[in-house]
Amino acid sequence: MNNLEKPLEKLGFSDKEAKIYLALLELGQGSVIDIAAKAGLKRTTVYNLLPEIVRKGLIKTGAKKKRRFFFIEDLQNLKDETEERLEVINSILPELRAIHNIIPYKPRITFYEGVGGMKELYQDTLDSLVAGESLLSYTGLSEFYEYMPKEYENSYVAERVRRKIRIKIIVPASPAAANWKKTGIEALREVKIINNPEFRFNADTEIYANKVALISYRENFMGVVIESKEINDMQRMAFELMWNSLPDSATHPIPLPKAERE
């Protein structure tokens, strides 16, 4: 199998359509007979599949001396067709999610572990939301960047901003919290800082879509995502209750306890 067939299949090609497309790409142009021979497919199979690929605008057709031939005019058409499908998906996703939300289903629990799991979990917070929606987060850990690589956090924030997903964070006082507050506008981020040493937590909770993620950084990064509308709703209400009880004005973090500075 050509190593490009699988990626094309992920873009919506069937296995045989991928073979036809790649065969024609190598040929430059060709008849059904030429394409079938190059792709290793039966002529009837190529005859049956070509019209649909032509309809999508990915393959063009012409005639020379009464002989029909096919060619790929512009590879950009492949990207355009994929982007068009993505736009359709994004446009109907809110309605699909609304339908999905009212259908009773068994809550799902997914576990994540290690650096790879961390990236997969945080990616899910973006993939589960659309532009204009928000993440709600309790994030602790004064020595945040000892556990979360800063370069990954930067790329994650950049991707979140690109997707126009906002975030509201409740966080104990720390240097990282102060920086988040300072850069809040450009990062589509609202921050409320808890200036009370009695409420200093060291984990992370992310509330999004119909999910709640519970994350421990110190335990080799262990994360649990619970997908449940009822649990999500309850956590949202608890978050908003705390959010509304905290002051809006910018505050300066209190000095860290000596044990945490060392």
Beta strands, then each sheet from edge to edge (+ up, - down):
strand 1: 29-30
strand 2: 60-64
strand 3: 67-71
strand 4: 108-113
strand 5: 134-139
strand 6: 166-172
strand 7: 189-194
strand 8: 203-208
strand 9: 211-216
strand 10: 222-227
sheet 1: 1+ 3- 2+
sheet 2: 4+ 10- 9+ 8- 5+ 6+ 7+
end
